[in-house]
Amino acid sequence: MTPTIFEAENFRPFAGLLEDMVPANDNLYLVANTGKVEIVDAGTFKSVGAISGVLTNLVPWPW
């Protein structure tokens, strides 16, 4: 079985099922169905951070 690009670059599975992907600057914000947002470098898919927890006051896309 071939790992996904996320797994191959970060040596761990993604946080769930991908629901959305938002580009911003040189990063991609990968929104999982678990509520977690993984922030990865757009060129390498290496994780640069994550956001988890309950999000409130969400603004509908596009801003």
Order of alpha helices (4+ residues) and beta strands (2+ residues): alpha-beta-beta-beta-beta
